Amino acid sequence: MFRAIPALAVVAVLALGAGVVIGIGAESASERVARDFGRAWARGDYAAMHALLNEDARARFDRGAFQAAYESARTIATATSVRTAEPESESEGTVPLPVAIPTRVFGTIRGAVRLSVGDSGVAWTPQMAFPGLTEGARLSRRTRAPERARILSADGKTLAEGSADARTSPLPALALSVAGTVESTKDKTERKRLFARGFPGSTPVGKSGLERVFERQVAGQPGGVLLAGDRALARSEPRPAPAIRSTIDTRLQETAVTALAGRLGGVAALDPRTGAVRALAGIAFSAPQPPGSTFKIVTTTAALEANLVKLSDTFPVESKAVIDGVDLENANGELCGGTFEESFAESCNSVFGPLGVKVGSERLVETAKRYGWNNPPTLPGEMSSTLPESKGIASPLEIGSTAIGQFQTLATPLQMASVAQTVANDGVRLIPTLQAAGAGRRRKVRVTSKTVAGMLERLMLAVVARGTGTAAAIPGVAVAGKTGTAELEDTRGPGGEDRSGDPSNTDAWFTAFAPAGRPRIAVAVLLVRNGAGGATAAPAARTVLAAALGK
């Protein structure tokens, strides 16, 4: 005999059953905290993670110490990111949080970090900063570097090879001029960066030349063991990098060194069509100097763009210009003037000082920036070419002096070679590159119009044909160039004597490209304290130009 079950009881039983089912699939409060903790970890939000700690843990580990534990583990492991999955079911007061950490050196480290989660938050301890750590165990590593990769010239010749502490080359004399040096660094910041890449802090690194430029590519990948206390979490073997091919032309590099002839200075040569660096000798990109009248290419660009001058405009034949009551003299007090083309060819300060004032500092600086001044370095170890911002070039005299490459204007031979390359390339500046594989992927900046570049080319041709740069002329080749003679100190000596003819008081410059119309090489030469650009730098540049053109 069955008795009827009251309807209310049936509802209660059904509700209890449903509650059991729902309860089995529900996320606990601890699991929800663990999930939020893991998601914050994956996005690097240490503030959100720290906020999920319980009161005791926050008191023991302030925000800075907490974050430092994770950042230290990340650096030691060479971690590139953190991935977390949904937490597993709570068990014995802890919630396992699956974590995967990809690293540069040790592959991907996987494991579950067991989070102690109570009603008030995570009872955090330092072993939760990395999977595989146990109580009291510290994360550490032992690594070693592979042998450095070979550095090759554009034509496949070895410029540097061998271990980091004993680099050699079959071309020792040539390699010395461009390969650079490798040595251990004592700079704490650099050692930290090295450690973050997975290398021991004492590992020798490229300090100059191609060794520095290609440091990341030739260093390879270190290997070793990642440790949690005495227990190995992961192991890897050092992996050498493949040889890297530079854009350096060994024949042209040798010519550039010869052109310097032991003098303090620099030579830079570029391919006008790709921006590839073909030669770097001396202080080609490491010691900016006043560029003198080579900067008049920039001043002329700004004036032509603003329609402040035409090539046919005429100027008085004078020995100087007077700006702010100060004489701005032509080289050696020479008389010059006539058409603008003639004034450019003869590099007349008496014309370009006042023209710079008409252009104004704002336009002058903006044009220089397009050419590369005040830009970040494009090559490791390169020093930027600079000039003051327009507000720092205040007086007419400062503007006029800047327009002729003096005042506080500084440039490297690489920068001036880039100026010539820009004119040769119809007004488009190609960012210089030393890596052969990157020469085809050209980063470029439109500096000026093709029309203005064409006028600049005409002016530079006149410099070599009949102006201050005739010593750079090559029979049968249309060479376009610009001389520069930068005064380094006051031309009046301590006793008031005239030092304007003292060659040790001037830097000699010359920048050029050839052949005009179908350019194959752009060159700049700086000779420190070595006289006039037309007399010393132009012949040195001619040697490099001729070698590049097979002349």
N, C-alpha and C positions, 0 to 999 in steps of 0.2 A: 504494500500500500504506500503510495507516494503522497507526500504532503506538498502542497503548493508553496513555492518560494515567493516570499513577498517581492513585489516589483522593485521596491527600494533597495532591497538586498542585492538583487540582480544588477542594478545600476552600480552599486558600490563595488561588487566583484569585478564588473567590467572596467570600472575606473581604475581599480587597483592593478588589473592586468595591463591596461594601457600605460599606467604610470611606471610599471616595471620595464616595459619595452622602451618607453621614452627615456627613462633613467639610464638604461644600459647604453644608449647612443648619445647621451648628453655630454657636453664638454664641461669638465670640472673647472672651478674657479682657478685652481693651480695651473691647469693646462692652458687656460686662457692667458694667464700672466706669462707663462713660458712662451706661448705663441707670440705675444706682443714683444717680449724680450728678444726673441729670435729675429723677428721682422725688423726691429730697430737695429740690431747688430748687422744685419745684411745691408742696411742702407747707411751704416756708419754713424748712426744717431746716438752718440754716447750719452747725451743729456737725457734722452728718453729712456735708455737702459738704466741709467743711474736712478732715475725717478721711480723705477719699479723695484728697487731694493727695499728691504725692510728697514726699520728705523735703526736697528743695531748695526747693520752693514753700512748704512750711510754715515753713521757716526765713526766707524772704524776706517772707512775708505772714502775720503772726500772725492768730489768729482774729478779733480786733477789726478789723484793717485789711481782712481778707477780707470780713467781713460788711458793713462800711461801704461797700465798693465796690458791693455789690448794693443796699443800702438807698438810697444816693445815686442810683443809676440808676433805681430804682423811683420815687423822689420826683421827679426831673427829668422823667421820662416820664409822671408821674401814673398809674402802673400800679395796677390794682386787683387783679390776680392774675397768676399765671404758669401756663401750660399747656405741658407737654413731651410729645412723642411718643416712640416707640421709636427709638433711634439707628439711623442708616443704617450701611451696611457700612464697615468701616475702610478708609481709602485714604491712602496716602502718610504713614503715621504719625499720622493724625488720624481722629477719629470725629465725623462731623457729627451734632449733636443738634438736631432740629427744635424750635423754640420759638415759642409764640404768646403775646403779652403784651397783653391788653386794657387800654386807658388811658381816663381820663376825657376827655382833650382831643384825642388824636390817633388815635382809633380803635384797631384791633388791629394791633400791630406783629408781623410774622411774619418768620422767617428761621432759618437754621441756625447755631448756635454750634459752631465746630470745636474740639473738645477734643483736645489733645495728650495721649495716654494711653500710658504705658509700663508695664513690668512692676511698677514700684513705685508707680504712681498717676498722677494728673493733673498734668502740668507746667503749672500754672495761671498765667495772666497776666491783667491787668485787662480786656483787650478781651473776655474770655469772660463778663463780667458782663451783657452785653446784646447781642441779635442786631443785626448790621450794623456793629458796631465793628471797626475794623482796628487794627493795631499802632500805638500812639502817638496814636490819635484819642481825643478826649474827647467824652462825651455832654453836650450842652447844649441850650438851647432859647431861643427868643425868642417871647414871648407878649404879648397885649394883651387888655384887658377890653372887653366890649360895653357899650353904654349901659345903665344901671340901669333896671329895670322900674318902672312907676308903682305907687304904693301908693294904694289906694282905700279909702274909707269903706264901711260896710255899705250905704249908699244910693247907692254908685257915684260919689261926688264925689272928685276928685283931691286927695290929701293931700301927695303928693310926686311929682315927675317931673323928667326931664332927666338930664344927665350927672352922674357922681359928684362932680365938682368944682364943680358949679353947680346944685344941686337947688333947685327952686322949687315953688310951689303957687298955684293961683288963689285959695286961701283962706289967705293968709299968716299972719294972726293966729291962726287956728284951728290950722293945721298946726304952727306954732311950739310949741304946747302939747303935741303928741302925736307928730308925725312924727319928731322927733329930728334928729341931726346926722350928717354923713358927713365923714370926714377920714382922712388917711394916719396909720398907726400907727407909733410908734417902739418899741413893745414887741417884743423879739426873738422871743419865743415866738409872738406873734400873727402876726408876719411870716413865720415858718416855716410856720405853719398855712396862711397865705394862699398861700405858694409851693407847698405840697403840693397845694392845690386847683387849681394851674395858673396862678395870677395872678402878675404881677410883685409883688414885696414892697412896692412903693410905692403900690399901688392903694388909693385911698380906700375905707374900709369904714364901715358903720354903727356909730356910737359910742354912741348913745342912742336912746330911743323906738322907734317902729316900724321905723326904719331898722336898728337893731340886732336887734330881734326877728326881722325878715324878711331879714336879711343874706343867708342862703343862697339864699332864693327870688328875691330881686330882683337879685342880682349877675349872674345868667346864667352862660354858659359861655365861658371865654376861648378864644382861638384863636391860632394862630401856626405856628411851624416847629420840629420836633425835629431836631437836628443830630448827626451823627457826624463830628466835626472840622468840615470845611467842607461836608460832603455832607448833603443833606436826606434824612432817613429818612421823614418824614411831615409833612403840612401840614393845617391846619384853619382854618376861619373862626370868628370870635367869634359866639356865638349869644345874642341877648338873651332874657331870660325874659319870659313873659307877665305882664301886670299882675296884682297880687295884691290880693284884696279882704279887708280887715280886718273885724272885728266892731264897730268904732267907729261910734257914732251921732253924726253931726256936730252935731245939735241938742243932744243930751245932753252932748257934749263941751264945747260952747260954754257951756252952763249950768253945768257943773262949773267951768270957768275963771272964770265970773262969780261963782260961789259963793265961790271963794277970795278974790276981790276984792283981788288983789295980796299977800295975806298968805302967809307961809311955811307951807306945809302940803301936804296931798295929798287928792285925792278919787278914789275908785274906785267904779265901778258895774258890777254883773253882772246878767245874766239868770239868775234862780234856776232856770229850767227847763233850761238848756243849759250854763251856766258861761261863756257868751260874755261877754267884757269889752266893755261899752258905752261906758265913759269912763274915762280915766286922766289926771288933771291934777296938776301939781306933783310932789311927791315921793311919788306914789301907791304905788310899789313899790321905791324906791331908797334909802330912809333909815329903817330901823326905829327906833321910839321906844317908850318904856314905854307900854303900852296902858291903864293905869289900870283903872278899873272895868268897861270893856267886857270884860275878861278874866273877869269874874264869870260870864259865860255858860259858860265852860269849867269853872270851879269848880262851878257849879250842876249841870252835866251829870254830873260825877264823883260829886257827892253824891247826886243822884237815882238814878243807876245802882247805887250801893252801899246804897240805902235808908237813908242817913244823915239824910235830911230829907224832910218832906212839905210841900206848899204850905200846909197848915193849921197846921203847927207854929208855936208862939209863942215870942218871944224878948223879954228885958227891954228896956225903952226906956232906952237909955244913950247917952252921948256918945263913949264909947271902949271899947276892949277892952285889957286888960293882958296882954301875952304876954312871957315871959322878963323881967318887970319893966319892960317898955317900953310906953308908951301908944301904942296904934294908934287914932288918933282918926278920927271921922267928919269929913266936909268941914265946915270952919268950926266944928268942935266941936258940930255940931247933935245934938240928941237924936233917936233913931229906934229902931225895933224893931217889936214887934207880930207879926203873922203873917209867915211866910216870904215870902209874896207882897208884903206891904207893905214888908218889909225889902229885897227886890230892887228894888221900885219906887223906894224912897228911897235905894238904893245904900249900905246901912249897913255900913261897915267893922267896926263893933262886932259884927256878926253874921258877916260873911264871913271875918274873920281867924281866929277860933276854929273856924269850920266848915272852913276849909282845913287846920287842924291835925288835925282829925278825919279828913278825907279822906286826908291823908298825902302826902308828896312823890312816892312811887312812882305812886300812882293818878292824882295830879294831872298829872304829866309824861306818863304814858301817854295820858291823855285829850287833852292838848294836842297830842301827836304825831298823833293821829287827825284832829284839826282842821287839821293842817298845820305845826305848829311843829317845828323841827329837821328838816324835810323838804328835799330838794334843791329849788332854784328851779325853777319850772314855766315861766318865761319868760326868754329871754336878757336879761341886764341886771338881772334881779330880785335883790334881796338877801333872803336867808332870814329868816324870823321865828324867833327862838330863845328858849330858856330853858335853864338848866342841867339836866344830867341829875339824877336824883333824889338821887344821892350828893353832888351839889354844893349841894343845898338841905337842909342838915343840921339846923339848930336850929328849934324851934317858931316863933321870930320870922321866920326866913327863909321857912318854909312859909306862915305867915300873910300875910306881905308879898307872896309870889308869888301867893297866892289872890286878892289884890285888884289884880293886874297891876303890882306894883312889884318890888322886889329887882332881879333881873337879867333880867326878862322884857322882850322887845322884839317889836314887831309893826309891819307896814306897813298902810296903809289897805286894800291889796288883800287882805291876810290877814284883816283884820277884816270886810271885805265878804264874804269866803268863809265866815266863821263865820255871818254872817246868812243867807247863801245856804243853808248846811247846815241851819239850823233851818227855814227856809222850805220846804226840799225834803224834809221828813219825816226828817231826820237823815242824809241822803246828801250828801256833799260832791262836787261836780263840779269837776274840775281846770280852772282858768280857761284859756281859749284866746282868742287874738286873731285867729286865722285863720278866716274865715267858712266855708271849705270843711271845717274840722274841727269846727265847732260841733255838728254832728249826731252825730259819733262821740265820744260822751262817755266820758271816763275818770272813774270814780267810786269813792268810798270810803264804806263804811257807817261812819259815825262813832258814831251812837247809834240807839236804837230810835225808831220812829214815836211811841210813847207818850211817851217822854222829850222828843222834839222838840215834841210837842203841849203839854206842860207848859211848856217854854221859851217857846213862842209866847205862851201865856197870860201868863207873867211879863213878857215884853217888851211886850205890849199894855198892861199896867198901868203900865209906865214912862211911856208916851206919854199914856195916858188921865188919870193922876192923880199921876205921880211926877216924877222929875227931868227927863223928856224932853218935857214938854208943849209946848215951843216947836217940836216937829217935827209936831204934830198938823195934819191936813188935813181940813177938814169933809167928811163923807160917806165917808171912807176909813179903814179899819182899819190904822193904822200900828203895827208892832211894832218896838221899838228898845231901845237901851241906851246910856246916857251913860258917859263916862269922863273923869276929871280926874286926870292923872298928875303927881305932884310930881317935880320935877327935881333939886332940891337940898334940903338940910336946911331945914325951915321956920323954924329959929332962925337969925337973921342973925349976922354976925360979933360983934356986941355983945350977943348974947343976945336981941335983939328978935324978936317974933313976925312971921313972914313968911307965915303961912298964907293970908292974903287977897291976897297979891301975885299978880296975874294973869300977870306975866312969869316966875313960878316954876312954872307948870303948862302942860302940853299939854292941849288940849281935844279930846275924842273923841266921836264918835257913830256908831253902826252900826245899820242898820235894814233892814226889808223891808216891802213893801206891794203890794197889799192882803193882809192876813192871810187865809189860806184859799185864795186864788187869786193867789199872788204873781207880780208881773210885773217887779219891780226890787228889787235889794239894793244898799245903798249904805253906804260908810264915809267919814267925814270926819275928818281930823286937822288941827288948827291949832296950830302950834308956839308955845309960850309965849304963849298967847292966852286964858288964863282957864279957866273951867269949861265942861265939855262941854255941859251943858244950856243955858248962856247963849249960847255962840258957835258950837259945832259943830252942835248940833241945828237951829238955824235954817238953816244952810248946807245941811245934809242935806235939810231940808224942801224947799228950792228945787229940788234935783235930783230928789227923789222926785216932786214935783208936775209937773215937766217930763216925766218919764218916763211919768206917768199921764195926761198931757194936762190937768192941772188948773191 
